Amino acid sequence: MNSDTHIVSSFDRDLESVQAMIMKMGGLVEEALSNAARAMETRDDELAQQVRENDRAIDTLEEQVNAECARVIALRSPIAADLRTVLTVIKISASLERSGDFAKNLAKRSTVLSQMAPIPGAAIAIRRMAKTVELLLKDALDAYIQRDAALAAEVRQRDAEVDQMYNALFREFLTHMMEDPRNITACMHLHFIAKNIERVGDHATTIAEQVIYLVTGSMPEEGRIKGDETSYIGVE
């Protein structure tokens, strides 16, 4: 075995280790989002607390990914596609860590909401939105592992569906607040929960964009489709 082959195989082993951490992070984030939404729907404060405590594991994995990537850069001096891979991994782990934070925030607010009168249909709608985003995140990570730019591009397009769900929920919560001021506090918490889930969708799209960059060497030229219309919604 010559030295070049040895270096390549060592880099590949390092990359496999980092990719395993990335996929573990992704699984934990998907689980956190699912459990947080379920905790809100079932008013399960114990499950919500578990989501909050488990967020530390996601943070720890991000720290490990960053440390491993720094070690790889220092020891292997990757160039071109290899360097692009390492940089992509760092950005993906950052998006996953932030997504974990949004799931934790959802769990915090679900604990507060469990002490209030429920808003009809809200919990089910939130759960449906969370499920949509979980699938988006899963497909973004699958695109990374498979180096599938076409799947990544599809994830970017599907994020518009999440924005539309968020817009619909925003209008619904606004209606409840206008009809009865006693709903204002609960609906504000629900709005922030919906926004947190929408932001996870944005991070899934960011991961997809990184996959496109990894595969093609350049970021997507066309702008991301954004369907968040809440800035333009007023009260008549």
C-alpha positions as CSV (number, residue, x, y, z in Angstrom):
1,M,0.0,0.0,0.0
2,N,1.5,3.4,-1.0
3,S,1.3,6.5,1.1
4,D,-1.4,8.1,-1.0
5,T,-3.7,5.1,-0.6
6,H,-3.0,5.1,3.1
7,I,-4.0,8.8,3.3
8,V,-7.2,8.2,1.3
9,S,-8.3,5.3,3.4
10,S,-7.6,7.2,6.6
11,F,-9.7,10.1,5.4
12,D,-12.5,7.7,4.4
13,R,-12.5,6.2,7.8
14,D,-12.6,9.6,9.4
15,L,-15.5,10.6,7.2
16,E,-17.4,7.4,8.0
17,S,-17.0,8.2,11.7
18,V,-18.3,11.8,11.3
19,Q,-21.2,10.7,9.0
20,A,-22.3,8.2,11.7
21,M,-22.4,11.1,14.2
22,I,-24.4,13.2,11.8
23,M,-27.0,10.5,11.2
24,K,-27.2,9.9,15.0
25,M,-27.8,13.7,15.5
26,G,-30.5,13.6,12.8
27,G,-32.3,10.7,14.4
28,L,-32.2,12.5,17.8
29,V,-33.6,15.7,16.3
30,E,-36.4,13.9,14.5
31,E,-37.2,12.0,17.7
32,A,-37.2,15.3,19.7
33,L,-39.5,17.0,17.3
34,S,-41.9,14.1,17.3
35,N,-41.9,13.7,21.1
36,A,-42.3,17.4,21.7
37,A,-45.3,17.6,19.4
38,R,-46.8,14.5,21.0
39,A,-46.2,15.9,24.5
40,M,-48.1,19.0,23.5
41,E,-51.0,17.0,22.0
42,T,-51.3,14.6,25.0
43,R,-50.3,17.2,27.6
44,D,-47.5,14.9,28.8
45,D,-45.3,17.1,30.9
46,E,-42.9,14.2,31.6
47,L,-42.3,13.5,28.0
48,A,-41.8,17.3,27.4
49,Q,-39.2,17.3,30.2
50,Q,-37.4,14.3,28.6
51,V,-37.1,16.2,25.3
52,R,-35.5,19.1,27.1
53,E,-33.1,16.9,28.9
54,N,-32.2,14.9,25.8
55,D,-31.2,18.1,23.9
56,R,-27.8,17.9,25.6
57,A,-27.0,14.8,23.7
58,I,-27.5,16.7,20.4
59,D,-25.3,19.5,21.6
60,T,-22.6,17.0,22.6
61,L,-22.6,15.4,19.2
62,E,-22.2,18.7,17.5
63,E,-19.2,19.4,19.6
64,Q,-17.8,16.0,18.7
65,V,-18.4,16.6,15.0
66,N,-16.7,19.9,15.1
67,A,-13.7,18.5,17.0
68,E,-13.4,15.6,14.6
69,C,-13.6,17.9,11.6
70,A,-10.9,20.1,13.0
71,R,-8.7,17.1,13.6
72,V,-9.2,15.9,10.0
73,I,-8.3,19.3,8.6
74,A,-5.2,19.5,10.8
75,L,-4.0,15.9,10.1
76,R,-5.2,15.2,6.5
77,S,-5.1,18.7,4.9
78,P,-8.0,17.9,2.7
79,I,-8.4,19.8,-0.6
80,A,-11.0,20.3,-3.3
81,A,-13.9,17.8,-2.9
82,D,-12.6,16.4,0.4
83,L,-12.4,19.8,2.0
84,R,-15.9,20.6,0.7
85,T,-17.2,17.5,2.4
86,V,-15.7,18.5,5.7
87,L,-17.1,22.0,5.5
88,T,-20.5,20.6,4.5
89,V,-20.5,18.3,7.6
90,I,-19.8,21.2,9.9
91,K,-22.7,23.3,8.5
92,I,-25.1,20.3,8.6
93,S,-24.3,19.6,12.2
94,A,-24.9,23.3,13.0
95,S,-28.4,23.1,11.4
96,L,-29.2,20.0,13.3
97,E,-28.1,21.5,16.6
98,R,-30.3,24.6,16.0
99,S,-33.2,22.3,15.0
100,G,-32.8,20.5,18.4
101,D,-33.0,23.8,20.1
102,F,-36.3,24.5,18.4
103,A,-37.7,21.2,19.5
104,K,-36.6,21.9,23.0
105,N,-38.4,25.2,22.9
106,L,-41.5,23.5,21.7
107,A,-41.3,21.2,24.7
108,K,-40.9,24.1,27.0
109,R,-44.0,25.8,25.7
110,S,-46.0,22.6,25.7
111,T,-45.5,22.4,29.4
112,V,-47.0,25.9,29.8
113,L,-49.9,25.1,27.4
114,S,-50.8,22.0,29.4
115,Q,-52.0,24.4,32.2
116,M,-54.3,26.3,29.9
117,A,-57.6,25.5,28.2
118,P,-56.9,23.8,24.9
119,I,-57.5,25.6,21.5
120,P,-59.7,23.3,19.4
121,G,-57.8,21.4,16.7
122,A,-54.5,23.2,17.4
123,A,-52.6,20.3,18.8
124,I,-53.5,17.9,15.9
125,A,-52.6,20.6,13.3
126,I,-49.2,21.2,15.1
127,R,-48.5,17.4,15.2
128,R,-49.3,17.2,11.4
129,M,-47.0,20.1,10.7
130,A,-44.2,18.5,12.8
131,K,-44.6,15.2,11.0
132,T,-44.2,16.9,7.7
133,V,-41.0,18.6,8.8
134,E,-39.6,15.4,10.3
135,L,-40.0,13.8,6.8
136,L,-38.3,16.8,5.2
137,L,-35.4,16.5,7.6
138,K,-35.1,12.8,7.0
139,D,-35.0,13.2,3.2
140,A,-32.4,16.0,3.5
141,L,-30.2,13.7,5.5
142,D,-30.8,10.8,3.1
143,A,-29.8,13.1,0.2
144,Y,-26.6,13.8,2.0
145,I,-25.7,10.1,2.6
146,Q,-26.7,9.2,-0.9
147,R,-25.1,12.3,-2.4
148,D,-28.4,12.8,-4.2
149,A,-28.7,16.4,-5.5
150,A,-32.1,15.7,-7.1
151,L,-33.6,14.6,-3.8
152,A,-32.0,17.7,-2.1
153,A,-33.6,19.9,-4.7
154,E,-37.0,18.3,-4.0
155,V,-36.6,19.0,-0.3
156,R,-36.0,22.7,-1.2
157,Q,-39.3,22.8,-3.1
158,R,-41.3,21.0,-0.5
159,D,-40.4,23.5,2.2
160,A,-43.0,25.8,0.7
161,E,-45.7,23.3,1.9
162,V,-44.4,23.8,5.5
163,D,-44.7,27.6,5.0
164,Q,-48.3,27.2,3.8
165,M,-49.2,25.1,6.9
166,Y,-47.6,27.8,9.1
167,N,-49.6,30.5,7.4
168,A,-52.9,28.6,7.8
169,L,-52.1,28.1,11.5
170,F,-51.2,31.7,12.0
171,R,-54.6,32.8,10.6
172,E,-56.4,30.2,12.7
173,F,-54.7,31.4,15.9
174,L,-55.4,35.0,15.0
175,T,-59.1,34.2,14.6
176,H,-59.3,32.5,18.0
177,M,-57.6,35.6,19.6
178,M,-60.0,38.0,17.9
179,E,-63.1,35.9,18.9
180,D,-62.1,35.6,22.6
181,P,-59.3,37.6,24.3
182,R,-59.0,34.7,26.8
183,N,-57.4,32.7,24.0
184,I,-54.6,35.2,23.4
185,T,-51.9,33.7,25.7
186,A,-52.4,30.1,24.6
187,C,-52.5,31.2,20.9
188,M,-49.3,33.2,21.2
189,H,-47.6,30.1,22.6
190,L,-49.0,28.0,19.8
191,H,-47.9,30.6,17.2
192,F,-44.3,30.4,18.5
193,I,-44.5,26.6,18.5
194,A,-45.6,26.7,14.9
195,K,-42.8,29.1,14.0
196,N,-40.2,26.9,15.7
197,I,-41.4,24.0,13.5
198,E,-41.3,26.1,10.4
199,R,-37.7,27.1,11.3
200,V,-36.7,23.4,11.5
201,G,-38.1,23.1,8.0
202,D,-35.8,26.0,7.0
203,H,-32.8,24.2,8.5
204,A,-33.8,21.0,6.6
205,T,-33.7,23.2,3.4
206,T,-30.3,24.5,4.4
207,I,-29.0,21.0,4.7
208,A,-30.4,20.2,1.3
209,E,-28.6,23.2,-0.1
210,Q,-25.4,22.0,1.4
211,V,-25.9,18.7,-0.3
212,I,-26.3,20.4,-3.6
213,Y,-23.1,22.3,-2.9
214,L,-21.3,19.1,-2.0
215,V,-22.4,17.3,-5.1
216,T,-22.1,20.1,-7.7
217,G,-19.5,22.4,-6.2
218,S,-21.9,25.4,-6.1
219,M,-24.9,26.6,-4.2
220,P,-28.3,26.6,-6.0
221,E,-28.6,29.7,-8.2
222,E,-32.3,30.1,-7.9
223,G,-33.6,31.6,-4.7
224,R,-35.4,29.5,-2.1
225,I,-39.2,29.6,-2.4
226,K,-40.6,31.2,0.7
227,G,-44.3,30.9,1.5
228,D,-44.3,32.7,4.9
229,E,-46.9,35.4,4.4
230,T,-47.5,36.3,8.1
231,S,-45.6,39.6,7.8
232,Y,-48.3,40.8,5.3
233,I,-51.3,39.6,7.3
234,G,-53.1,42.5,9.1
235,V,-56.2,42.7,11.3
236,E,-59.0,44.5,9.7
